[in-house]
Amino acid sequence: MNYRHAFHAGNHADCLKHALLLLLLDALRRKATPFAVLDTHAGRGVYDLSAEEAARTGEAARGALRLADVRDGPLLPFVDALRAQGFPARYPGSPALVRGALRPGDRLACCELHPEDHAALRAHFARDRQVAVHRRDAWEAIRALTPFPEKRGLVLIDPPFEQDEEFTRLVAGIAEVNRRFRAGIVAAWYPVKHRAPVRDFHDALRATGVRDMVAAEMWLREPTDPRRLNGSGLLVVNPPFGFEAAAQMVLGALLPRLGAEPGAGFAVSRVAPE
């Protein structure tokens, strides 16, 4: 309950997560049949980058604001989606970006426990019939709100990683979604501080028996300091056709713009086969 994304909106982790999220949404839009999205840790929806919280950390200035001049290339769809939501004055979180990608007939369910952020999210989507906003625990919501009646869609799991055993909960959540909604895409964000927890996370996922998993990671410096957010990753279950190649292009264009230091890099790799 202490985590407030307003201090971190638009940082390098958001850039990775949201640029790749849009690739997944584009893939869902290729078929005419409706789809649904569950955003388990939704936040407040949109963030003012001139607010005191953003200014205090400077993370947006070192992240998304370095993309403000993008006019072509692999990052253009991502930056255009940001601009459609008020960027660079505002940074849209995942609920706003998902809503911008929905067609008539598609829908979004958002979960947010923090009372102020939940109230802001409800106000942002007031009278929007395609969006439902819940104040409920993310892990309980996974059991309650999946599978989707549409039989197509995406579950985005984006925990704050401020509690012990968050990787353990994430493994259980991914396995639960996959068990209940085998055809659904799962996208789960995780921090890369140093390598050992990430290796253990991938090993634990493989041990659940979940198949067809890809990890897309980017790190701005050698991930050897457990006190720093050196990078992050998005674990995708059931990645759509072409996702791996598209993710390589997006991360290859993103990394040089974010002030990469010695030891920086990115990788898109198979965690489990199809």
C-alpha positions as a Markdown table, in Angstrom:
| # | Residue | x | y | z |
|---|---|---|---|---|
| 1 | Met | 0.0 | 0.0 | 0.0 |
| 2 | Asn | 3.0 | 2.3 | 0.3 |
| 3 | Tyr | 3.9 | 2.2 | -3.4 |
| 4 | Arg | 2.8 | 5.2 | -5.5 |
| 5 | His | 3.6 | 4.9 | -9.2 |
| 6 | Ala | 3.4 | 8.7 | -9.6 |
| 7 | Phe | 7.0 | 8.9 | -8.4 |
| 8 | His | 8.1 | 6.4 | -11.1 |
| 9 | Ala | 5.8 | 7.1 | -14.1 |
| 10 | Gly | 7.6 | 7.2 | -17.4 |
| 11 | Asn | 10.8 | 5.6 | -16.2 |
| 12 | His | 12.8 | 3.1 | -18.2 |
| 13 | Ala | 10.8 | 0.2 | -16.8 |
| 14 | Asp | 7.5 | 1.8 | -18.0 |
| 15 | Cys | 9.1 | 2.4 | -21.4 |
| 16 | Leu | 9.9 | -1.3 | -21.8 |
| 17 | Lys | 6.7 | -2.6 | -20.3 |
| 18 | His | 4.4 | -0.3 | -22.3 |
| 19 | Ala | 6.1 | -0.5 | -25.6 |
| 20 | Leu | 5.9 | -4.3 | -25.5 |
| 21 | Leu | 2.3 | -4.2 | -24.2 |
| 22 | Leu | 1.3 | -2.3 | -27.3 |
| 23 | Leu | 2.8 | -5.0 | -29.5 |
| 24 | Leu | 0.6 | -7.6 | -27.7 |
| 25 | Leu | -2.5 | -5.4 | -28.1 |
| 26 | Asp | -1.7 | -4.9 | -31.8 |
| 27 | Ala | -1.6 | -8.7 | -32.2 |
| 28 | Leu | -5.0 | -9.1 | -30.5 |
| 29 | Arg | -6.5 | -6.6 | -32.8 |
| 30 | Arg | -5.5 | -8.6 | -35.9 |
| 31 | Lys | -8.6 | -10.8 | -35.4 |
| 32 | Ala | -12.1 | -9.3 | -35.6 |
| 33 | Thr | -13.5 | -11.2 | -32.6 |
| 34 | Pro | -13.6 | -9.2 | -29.3 |
| 35 | Phe | -11.0 | -9.6 | -26.6 |
| 36 | Ala | -10.7 | -8.5 | -23.0 |
| 37 | Val | -7.8 | -7.3 | -20.9 |
| 38 | Leu | -7.3 | -7.6 | -17.1 |
| 39 | Asp | -4.8 | -5.1 | -15.6 |
| 40 | Thr | -4.1 | -6.5 | -12.1 |
| 41 | His | -2.1 | -3.5 | -10.7 |
| 42 | Ala | -3.6 | -0.6 | -12.6 |
| 43 | Gly | -2.5 | 2.5 | -10.8 |
| 44 | Arg | -4.3 | 5.8 | -11.4 |
| 45 | Gly | -4.3 | 5.7 | -15.2 |
| 46 | Val | -2.6 | 9.0 | -16.2 |
| 47 | Tyr | 0.2 | 10.9 | -14.5 |
| 48 | Asp | 1.1 | 14.6 | -14.6 |
| 49 | Leu | 4.8 | 14.8 | -15.4 |
| 50 | Ser | 5.0 | 18.3 | -14.1 |
| 51 | Ala | 3.8 | 17.2 | -10.7 |
| 52 | Glu | 6.0 | 17.3 | -7.6 |
| 53 | Glu | 6.2 | 13.5 | -7.5 |
| 54 | Ala | 7.7 | 13.2 | -11.0 |
| 55 | Ala | 10.0 | 16.2 | -10.4 |
| 56 | Arg | 11.3 | 14.7 | -7.1 |
| 57 | Thr | 12.7 | 11.5 | -8.7 |
| 58 | Gly | 13.5 | 12.8 | -12.3 |
| 59 | Glu | 12.8 | 9.3 | -13.6 |
| 60 | Ala | 10.6 | 10.4 | -16.4 |
| 61 | Ala | 13.2 | 12.9 | -17.5 |
| 62 | Arg | 15.7 | 10.0 | -17.8 |
| 63 | Gly | 13.0 | 7.7 | -19.4 |
| 64 | Ala | 10.0 | 8.5 | -21.6 |
| 65 | Leu | 10.9 | 12.2 | -22.0 |
| 66 | Arg | 14.0 | 11.2 | -23.9 |
| 67 | Leu | 11.6 | 9.8 | -26.6 |
| 68 | Ala | 9.6 | 13.0 | -27.1 |
| 69 | Asp | 11.3 | 13.8 | -30.4 |
| 70 | Val | 10.7 | 10.3 | -32.0 |
| 71 | Arg | 9.2 | 10.8 | -35.5 |
| 72 | Asp | 9.9 | 7.4 | -37.1 |
| 73 | Gly | 11.3 | 4.0 | -36.6 |
| 74 | Pro | 10.2 | 1.1 | -34.3 |
| 75 | Leu | 9.4 | 3.3 | -31.4 |
| 76 | Leu | 6.9 | 5.5 | -33.3 |
| 77 | Pro | 3.8 | 3.5 | -32.6 |
| 78 | Phe | 4.6 | 3.6 | -28.8 |
| 79 | Val | 5.3 | 7.3 | -28.8 |
| 80 | Asp | 2.3 | 8.1 | -30.9 |
| 81 | Ala | 0.2 | 6.1 | -28.3 |
| 82 | Leu | 1.7 | 8.3 | -25.6 |
| 83 | Arg | 1.0 | 11.5 | -27.5 |
| 84 | Ala | -2.6 | 10.5 | -28.0 |
| 85 | Gln | -3.0 | 10.5 | -24.2 |
| 86 | Gly | -1.3 | 13.9 | -23.6 |
| 87 | Phe | 2.4 | 13.1 | -23.7 |
| 88 | Pro | 4.8 | 14.8 | -22.9 |
| 89 | Ala | 2.8 | 16.8 | -20.4 |
| 90 | Arg | 1.2 | 13.6 | -19.1 |
| 91 | Tyr | 2.3 | 10.0 | -19.1 |
| 92 | Pro | -0.4 | 7.3 | -19.6 |
| 93 | Gly | -0.2 | 4.2 | -17.5 |
| 94 | Ser | -1.2 | 0.8 | -18.8 |
| 95 | Pro | -5.0 | 1.3 | -18.3 |
| 96 | Ala | -5.0 | 4.4 | -20.5 |
| 97 | Leu | -2.8 | 2.8 | -23.2 |
| 98 | Val | -5.0 | -0.4 | -23.2 |
| 99 | Arg | -8.2 | 1.7 | -23.5 |
| 100 | Gly | -6.7 | 3.6 | -26.4 |
| 101 | Ala | -6.2 | 0.3 | -28.2 |
| 102 | Leu | -9.7 | -1.1 | -27.6 |
| 103 | Arg | -12.3 | -1.4 | -30.4 |
| 104 | Pro | -16.0 | -1.3 | -29.9 |
| 105 | Gly | -16.8 | -4.7 | -28.3 |
| 106 | Asp | -13.5 | -5.1 | -26.5 |
| 107 | Arg | -13.3 | -4.5 | -22.8 |
| 108 | Leu | -10.9 | -3.7 | -19.9 |
| 109 | Ala | -11.0 | -4.7 | -16.3 |
| 110 | Cys | -8.7 | -2.8 | -13.9 |
| 111 | Cys | -7.8 | -3.6 | -10.3 |
| 112 | Glu | -6.2 | -1.1 | -7.9 |
| 113 | Leu | -6.1 | -1.4 | -4.1 |
| 114 | His | -4.6 | 2.0 | -3.1 |
| 115 | Pro | -7.7 | 4.2 | -2.2 |
| 116 | Glu | -6.5 | 7.4 | -3.8 |
| 117 | Asp | -5.3 | 5.8 | -6.9 |
| 118 | His | -8.4 | 3.7 | -7.2 |
| 119 | Ala | -10.6 | 6.9 | -6.9 |
| 120 | Ala | -8.5 | 8.6 | -9.6 |
| 121 | Leu | -8.8 | 5.6 | -11.9 |
| 122 | Arg | -12.6 | 5.5 | -11.4 |
| 123 | Ala | -12.9 | 9.2 | -12.2 |
| 124 | His | -10.7 | 8.8 | -15.3 |
| 125 | Phe | -13.0 | 6.1 | -16.7 |
| 126 | Ala | -16.3 | 7.5 | -15.3 |
| 127 | Arg | -19.2 | 6.5 | -17.6 |
| 128 | Asp | -17.0 | 4.4 | -19.9 |
| 129 | Arg | -19.0 | 1.3 | -20.6 |
| 130 | Gln | -15.9 | -0.6 | -21.9 |
| 131 | Val | -14.0 | -0.3 | -18.7 |
| 132 | Ala | -14.6 | -1.8 | -15.2 |
| 133 | Val | -12.6 | -0.5 | -12.2 |
| 134 | His | -12.3 | -2.8 | -9.2 |
| 135 | Arg | -10.8 | -2.1 | -5.7 |
| 136 | Arg | -9.7 | -5.6 | -5.0 |
| 137 | Asp | -6.5 | -7.7 | -4.5 |
| 138 | Ala | -4.8 | -8.5 | -7.7 |
| 139 | Trp | -4.2 | -12.2 | -6.9 |
| 140 | Glu | -7.8 | -12.7 | -5.8 |
| 141 | Ala | -9.0 | -10.9 | -9.0 |
| 142 | Ile | -7.0 | -13.4 | -11.2 |
| 143 | Arg | -9.1 | -16.2 | -9.8 |
| 144 | Ala | -12.4 | -14.3 | -9.9 |
| 145 | Leu | -12.1 | -12.6 | -13.3 |
| 146 | Thr | -10.6 | -15.3 | -15.5 |
| 147 | Pro | -11.2 | -17.0 | -17.8 |
| 148 | Phe | -12.8 | -14.3 | -20.0 |
| 149 | Pro | -16.2 | -14.9 | -21.7 |
| 150 | Glu | -14.6 | -13.7 | -24.9 |
| 151 | Lys | -12.1 | -16.6 | -24.8 |
| 152 | Arg | -9.4 | -14.2 | -26.1 |
| 153 | Gly | -7.3 | -11.7 | -24.3 |
| 154 | Leu | -4.5 | -10.6 | -22.1 |
| 155 | Val | -3.8 | -10.5 | -18.4 |
| 156 | Leu | -1.2 | -7.9 | -17.4 |
| 157 | Ile | 0.4 | -8.5 | -14.0 |
| 158 | Asp | 2.6 | -5.6 | -12.8 |
| 159 | Pro | 3.3 | -5.9 | -9.0 |
| 160 | Pro | 5.3 | -3.1 | -7.3 |
| 161 | Phe | 7.8 | -5.6 | -5.9 |
| 162 | Glu | 7.9 | -3.8 | -2.5 |
| 163 | Gln | 6.9 | -6.9 | -0.5 |
| 164 | Asp | 8.9 | -10.0 | 0.3 |
| 165 | Glu | 8.2 | -13.1 | -1.9 |
| 166 | Glu | 6.8 | -11.0 | -4.8 |
| 167 | Phe | 8.5 | -13.3 | -7.3 |
| 168 | Thr | 6.9 | -16.3 | -5.6 |
| 169 | Arg | 3.4 | -14.7 | -5.8 |
| 170 | Leu | 4.1 | -13.8 | -9.5 |
| 171 | Val | 5.0 | -17.4 | -10.3 |
| 172 | Ala | 1.8 | -18.6 | -8.7 |
| 173 | Gly | -0.3 | -15.9 | -10.4 |
| 174 | Ile | 1.1 | -16.8 | -13.9 |
| 175 | Ala | 0.5 | -20.5 | -13.3 |
| 176 | Glu | -3.1 | -19.8 | -12.1 |
| 177 | Val | -4.0 | -17.7 | -15.1 |
| 178 | Asn | -2.5 | -20.3 | -17.4 |
| 179 | Arg | -4.4 | -23.1 | -15.7 |
| 180 | Arg | -7.7 | -21.2 | -15.8 |
| 181 | Phe | -7.3 | -19.5 | -19.2 |
| 182 | Arg | -5.0 | -21.7 | -21.3 |
| 183 | Ala | -5.4 | -19.7 | -24.5 |
| 184 | Gly | -4.9 | -16.3 | -22.9 |
| 185 | Ile | -1.8 | -14.2 | -23.2 |
| 186 | Val | -0.1 | -13.4 | -19.8 |
| 187 | Ala | 2.4 | -10.5 | -19.6 |
| 188 | Ala | 4.2 | -10.1 | -16.3 |
| 189 | Trp | 6.6 | -7.3 | -15.5 |
| 190 | Tyr | 9.6 | -7.9 | -13.1 |
| 191 | Pro | 12.6 | -6.0 | -12.0 |
| 192 | Val | 16.2 | -6.8 | -13.0 |
| 193 | Lys | 18.5 | -5.7 | -10.1 |
| 194 | His | 20.9 | -8.6 | -10.2 |
| 195 | Arg | 20.8 | -11.9 | -12.1 |
| 196 | Ala | 20.2 | -14.5 | -9.4 |
| 197 | Pro | 16.5 | -13.7 | -8.6 |
| 198 | Val | 15.7 | -13.6 | -12.3 |
| 199 | Arg | 17.2 | -17.0 | -12.9 |
| 200 | Asp | 15.3 | -18.4 | -9.9 |
| 201 | Phe | 12.1 | -16.8 | -11.2 |
| 202 | His | 12.5 | -18.4 | -14.6 |
| 203 | Asp | 13.4 | -21.8 | -13.1 |
| 204 | Ala | 10.3 | -21.7 | -10.8 |
| 205 | Leu | 8.1 | -20.9 | -13.8 |
| 206 | Arg | 9.5 | -23.8 | -15.7 |
| 207 | Ala | 8.8 | -26.1 | -12.8 |
| 208 | Thr | 5.1 | -25.2 | -12.9 |
| 209 | Gly | 4.8 | -26.8 | -16.3 |
| 210 | Val | 3.7 | -23.6 | -18.1 |
| 211 | Arg | 4.8 | -23.7 | -21.7 |
| 212 | Asp | 5.4 | -21.2 | -24.5 |
| 213 | Met | 7.1 | -18.5 | -22.4 |
| 214 | Val | 9.4 | -15.6 | -23.7 |
| 215 | Ala | 11.3 | -13.1 | -21.6 |
| 216 | Ala | 12.1 | -9.7 | -23.0 |
| 217 | Glu | 14.7 | -7.9 | -20.8 |
| 218 | Met | 16.6 | -4.6 | -21.0 |
| 219 | Trp | 19.2 | -3.4 | -18.5 |
| 220 | Leu | 20.8 | 0.1 | -18.5 |
| 221 | Arg | 24.0 | -1.1 | -16.7 |
| 222 | Glu | 25.5 | -4.3 | -15.6 |
| 223 | Pro | 22.9 | -5.9 | -13.3 |
| 224 | Thr | 25.1 | -6.5 | -10.3 |
| 225 | Asp | 23.9 | -4.1 | -7.7 |
| 226 | Pro | 20.8 | -5.4 | -5.8 |
| 227 | Arg | 20.1 | -1.9 | -4.4 |
| 228 | Arg | 19.3 | -0.4 | -7.9 |
| 229 | Leu | 16.7 | -1.0 | -10.5 |
| 230 | Asn | 19.3 | -1.7 | -13.2 |
| 231 | Gly | 16.7 | -3.0 | -15.7 |
| 232 | Ser | 13.5 | -4.9 | -16.1 |
| 233 | Gly | 11.8 | -7.6 | -18.0 |
| 234 | Leu | 8.4 | -8.7 | -19.4 |
| 235 | Leu | 7.6 | -12.4 | -19.2 |
| 236 | Val | 5.0 | -13.3 | -21.9 |
| 237 | Val | 3.1 | -16.6 | -21.9 |
| 238 | Asn | 1.6 | -17.5 | -25.3 |
| 239 | Pro | 3.4 | -14.7 | -27.2 |
| 240 | Pro | 1.6 | -14.0 | -30.5 |
| 241 | Phe | 3.3 | -14.7 | -33.8 |
| 242 | Gly | 6.0 | -12.2 | -34.6 |
| 243 | Phe | 6.3 | -10.9 | -31.0 |
| 244 | Glu | 9.9 | -12.0 | -30.5 |
| 245 | Ala | 11.2 | -10.3 | -33.6 |
| 246 | Ala | 9.2 | -7.1 | -33.0 |
| 247 | Ala | 10.4 | -7.0 | -29.4 |
| 248 | Gln | 14.0 | -7.2 | -30.5 |
| 249 | Met | 13.5 | -4.2 | -32.8 |
| 250 | Val | 11.7 | -2.1 | -30.1 |
| 251 | Leu | 14.3 | -2.8 | -27.4 |
| 252 | Gly | 17.2 | -2.3 | -29.8 |
| 253 | Ala | 15.8 | 1.2 | -30.6 |
| 254 | Leu | 14.9 | 2.0 | -27.0 |
| 255 | Leu | 18.1 | 1.2 | -25.2 |
| 256 | Pro | 20.4 | 3.8 | -26.8 |
| 257 | Arg | 17.9 | 6.6 | -26.0 |
| 258 | Leu | 17.8 | 5.9 | -22.3 |
| 259 | Gly | 21.4 | 6.8 | -21.3 |
| 260 | Ala | 22.8 | 3.3 | -21.4 |
| 261 | Glu | 26.0 | 2.8 | -19.3 |
| 262 | Pro | 28.8 | 0.2 | -19.8 |
| 263 | Gly | 27.4 | -3.3 | -19.4 |
| 264 | Ala | 23.9 | -2.3 | -20.8 |
| 265 | Gly | 22.1 | -4.6 | -23.0 |
| 266 | Phe | 18.8 | -6.3 | -23.9 |
| 267 | Ala | 17.7 | -9.8 | -24.8 |
| 268 | Val | 14.6 | -11.6 | -26.0 |
| 269 | Ser | 14.8 | -15.3 | -25.1 |
| 270 | Arg | 12.8 | -18.5 | -24.7 |
| 271 | Val | 12.1 | -19.5 | -21.1 |
| 272 | Ala | 10.0 | -22.5 | -22.1 |
| 273 | Pro | 9.2 | -24.0 | -25.5 |
| 274 | Glu | 5.8 | -24.1 | -27.1 |
